[in-house]
C-alpha cells in the first residue's frame, strides 16, 4: 500500500504551525510551501531534547482536526495504516534555508500506552533531508532503530503530556501525526533572562534572538509513503 499526495487538489490535510496554532501552508500549482519566521516549539526544551520549528504536519488518525486550514485529510479518508514500521517516506522537495545548524528531519508523534499513556515525540536525526535549491527526490526509512532517532521528551512542566520511550512502539501505531521539522534550534534570549532560560517559554515569555534561528523557505511537490507488506 502506498500513500501519494501531489497537492494538485489542495493541501490534502497538511498544515503548518504558528504562534496561534494550526496554520495553512497554501497549495499553489501542486506544491505546498513553508516560510520563515517559524514558531519556536518550546514543548521539548531542556531537560527535553530541544527546540524545533514545525514546517509541515499531517494528522494520521484525526482527519477533522485541521480541516479548517488544511482541507480533507486524504491520508485518513484513504484508510492508510498507522503502522509506520520500516515505512519508506519519499519527498520531492526544494528550498533555500539558512539552517543555522538545524537539519530538516521527520518527527513521529504517538500516544503510547505502555507502561503508561504518554505522548512520545522522536525525530529521525540519523536520516536528515537535504534542502536543495532545485527539485530533488529523497527517501528516508522509518526503521525501528533507536540509534537513528532522538526522543524529545518534555520541558520541565509538560511531563503530564510528553514522555520518553523507544521508537518501536511509536512506529507500530503512529496515531498522532508526522511532522517535518527543523531541529535543533539555537535558542538565545534577545535580552538577558534571569535564571534558567529554559524555564520560561521561548518566544512567548521572552523574545528570542532571531539571528540565531533558521530563515528561508521550503516547498514540497509530492509526498509518498510506502508501507511494507501491505
C-alpha positions as CSV (number, residue, x, y, z in Angstrom):
1,X,0.0,0.0,0.0
2,X,1.3,3.5,-0.9
3,X,0.0,6.9,0.1
4,X,0.7,9.5,-2.5
5,X,0.0,13.2,-2.1
6,X,0.7,15.5,-5.0
7,X,-1.1,18.6,-3.7
8,X,-2.8,19.1,-7.0
9,X,-6.2,19.4,-5.3
10,X,-5.1,21.4,-2.2
11,X,-3.0,20.6,0.8
12,X,-4.8,17.3,1.5
13,X,-4.7,17.6,5.2
14,X,-1.2,19.0,5.5
15,X,-0.7,22.1,7.7
16,X,1.9,24.2,9.5
17,X,2.0,25.7,12.9
18,X,2.5,29.3,14.1
19,X,2.1,31.2,17.4
20,X,-1.7,30.9,17.1
21,X,-1.7,27.2,16.4
22,X,-2.7,25.4,13.2
23,X,-1.7,27.4,10.1
24,X,-2.3,26.9,6.4
25,X,0.6,26.0,4.1
26,X,-1.2,27.1,0.9
27,X,-1.2,24.8,-2.1
28,X,-0.4,26.5,-5.4
29,X,0.4,24.8,-8.7
30,X,0.6,21.4,-6.9
31,X,3.0,22.4,-4.2
32,X,2.8,23.5,-0.5
33,X,5.2,26.0,1.0
34,X,6.5,27.0,4.4
35,X,8.4,30.2,5.0
36,X,10.1,31.8,8.0
37,X,9.8,33.3,10.5
38,X,8.7,30.0,12.1
39,X,7.2,29.5,15.5
40,X,9.7,28.2,18.2
41,X,8.2,25.0,19.6
42,X,9.3,25.0,23.2
43,X,7.4,21.9,24.4
44,X,10.7,19.9,24.4
45,X,13.0,22.5,25.8
46,X,15.8,21.1,28.1
47,X,15.7,18.9,30.0
48,X,13.9,17.6,26.9
49,X,15.6,17.1,23.6
50,X,15.5,20.7,22.5
51,X,13.6,23.4,20.4
52,X,12.3,23.0,16.9
53,X,10.4,24.6,14.0
54,X,7.3,22.9,12.6
55,X,7.2,23.2,8.8
56,X,4.7,20.6,7.5
57,X,2.5,18.3,9.5
58,X,-0.2,15.6,8.9
59,X,-2.5,14.0,11.4
60,X,-2.6,10.3,10.9
61,X,-5.9,9.4,12.7
62,X,-7.9,12.6,13.3
63,X,-8.9,13.8,9.9
64,X,-11.1,16.6,11.0
65,X,-8.9,18.5,13.5
66,X,-7.1,20.5,10.8
67,X,-9.9,20.6,8.2
68,X,-10.5,24.4,8.5
69,X,-6.9,25.2,7.4
70,X,-5.9,22.0,5.6
71,X,-9.0,20.7,3.9
72,X,-9.8,17.0,3.6
73,X,-7.2,14.7,5.1
74,X,-6.6,12.2,2.3
75,X,-4.4,10.1,4.5
76,X,-7.2,9.4,6.9
77,X,-10.1,9.2,4.4
78,X,-7.9,6.8,2.3
79,X,-7.7,4.4,5.2
80,X,-3.9,4.3,5.3
81,X,-2.3,2.4,8.2
82,X,-0.7,3.9,11.2
83,X,1.9,1.1,11.4
84,X,5.0,3.0,10.1
85,X,7.5,0.3,11.0
86,X,10.0,0.4,8.1
87,X,7.8,2.6,6.0
88,X,9.6,4.5,3.3
89,X,8.8,8.2,3.1
90,X,9.8,9.9,-0.1
91,X,9.6,13.7,-0.7
92,X,10.1,15.8,-3.7
93,X,11.5,19.0,-2.2
94,X,13.3,22.2,-2.9
95,X,14.0,25.4,-0.9
96,X,16.6,27.8,0.3
97,X,17.2,27.9,4.1
98,X,20.0,29.4,6.2
99,X,19.8,26.5,8.6
100,X,22.0,27.9,11.4
101,X,23.0,24.3,12.3
102,X,19.5,22.8,12.2
103,X,18.5,19.8,10.0
104,X,15.3,19.1,8.3
105,X,14.1,15.8,9.8
106,X,10.9,13.7,10.2
107,X,9.2,13.8,13.6
108,X,7.0,10.9,14.6
109,X,4.4,11.6,17.4
110,X,2.3,8.9,19.0
111,X,0.3,8.3,22.2
112,X,1.9,5.2,23.6
113,X,0.0,3.2,26.3
114,X,2.8,1.1,27.9
115,X,3.9,1.3,30.6
116,X,1.6,4.3,30.9
117,X,-0.2,6.6,28.5
118,X,2.3,9.2,27.3
119,X,2.9,11.1,24.1
120,X,6.3,10.3,22.7
121,X,8.0,12.5,20.1
122,X,11.0,11.3,18.3
123,X,13.0,12.8,15.4
124,X,14.8,10.8,12.7
125,X,18.1,12.6,13.2
126,X,20.0,9.7,11.6
127,X,18.4,10.5,8.2
128,X,18.3,14.3,7.6
129,X,16.6,15.5,4.4
130,X,18.6,17.9,2.2
131,X,17.0,21.2,1.3
132,X,18.1,21.7,-2.3
133,X,17.7,24.8,-4.4
134,X,16.3,22.7,-7.3
135,X,13.8,19.9,-7.0
136,X,15.2,16.7,-5.6
137,X,13.6,13.4,-4.6
138,X,14.8,11.9,-1.3
139,X,13.7,8.8,0.6
140,X,14.0,8.1,4.3
141,X,13.1,4.8,6.1
142,X,11.2,4.7,9.5
143,X,13.4,2.0,10.9
144,X,12.7,0.9,14.5
145,X,16.3,1.6,15.4
146,X,16.8,3.8,18.5
147,X,20.2,4.8,17.3
148,X,18.7,6.7,14.3
149,X,16.1,8.6,16.4
150,X,16.3,11.3,19.1
151,X,13.5,11.1,21.6
152,X,12.5,14.7,22.6
153,X,10.8,14.1,26.0
154,X,9.4,17.1,27.7
155,X,10.2,20.6,29.1
156,X,10.0,20.9,32.8
157,X,6.3,21.5,33.1
158,X,4.8,19.2,30.3
159,X,5.6,15.8,31.8
160,X,1.9,15.0,32.1
161,X,1.6,15.1,28.3
162,X,5.0,14.3,26.8
163,X,7.3,11.5,27.8
164,X,10.3,9.4,26.9
165,X,10.3,6.0,25.2
166,X,11.8,3.8,22.5
167,X,10.9,4.3,18.9
168,X,9.4,0.8,18.1
169,X,6.0,1.4,19.9
170,X,5.8,4.8,18.3
171,X,6.1,3.4,14.8
172,X,3.9,0.4,15.4
173,X,0.9,2.7,15.9
174,X,1.8,6.3,14.8
175,X,-1.5,7.6,16.0
176,X,-0.9,11.3,16.3
177,X,1.0,12.9,13.4
178,X,4.1,13.0,11.2
179,X,5.9,16.3,11.0
180,X,8.8,17.7,9.0
181,X,10.8,19.9,11.4
182,X,14.0,21.9,11.6
183,X,15.9,20.6,14.6
184,X,17.8,21.5,16.8
185,X,17.5,25.3,17.2
186,X,20.0,27.6,18.9
187,X,17.5,29.5,21.1
188,X,19.1,32.5,22.8
189,X,17.2,35.3,24.5
190,X,17.2,38.7,22.7
191,X,17.7,40.3,26.1
192,X,19.2,38.8,29.3
193,X,16.8,36.5,31.2
194,X,17.3,35.8,34.9
195,X,17.9,32.2,35.9
196,X,17.4,29.2,33.7
197,X,16.3,30.3,30.2
198,X,14.5,27.0,29.6
199,X,12.0,27.5,32.4
200,X,10.0,30.4,30.7
201,X,8.7,29.7,27.2
202,X,11.0,30.9,24.5
203,X,9.3,33.3,22.1
204,X,6.3,33.7,24.4
205,X,7.6,34.7,27.8
206,X,10.7,36.3,26.3
207,X,11.8,37.4,22.8
208,X,14.5,35.2,21.2
209,X,17.4,36.3,19.1
210,X,16.0,35.8,15.6
211,X,19.5,36.0,14.0
212,X,20.3,32.6,15.7
213,X,17.3,30.9,14.0
214,X,16.9,29.4,10.6
215,X,15.4,31.5,7.8
216,X,14.2,30.9,4.3
217,X,11.5,28.7,2.6
218,X,10.8,25.1,1.9
219,X,8.5,23.7,-0.8
220,X,7.0,20.2,-1.2
221,X,5.8,18.9,-4.5
222,X,5.0,15.4,-3.5
223,X,5.0,13.1,-0.5
224,X,4.8,9.3,-0.8
225,X,4.7,6.7,2.0
226,X,5.2,3.1,1.1
227,X,4.0,0.7,3.8
228,X,5.9,-2.7,3.5
229,X,3.9,-5.9,3.3
230,X,0.6,-4.2,2.7
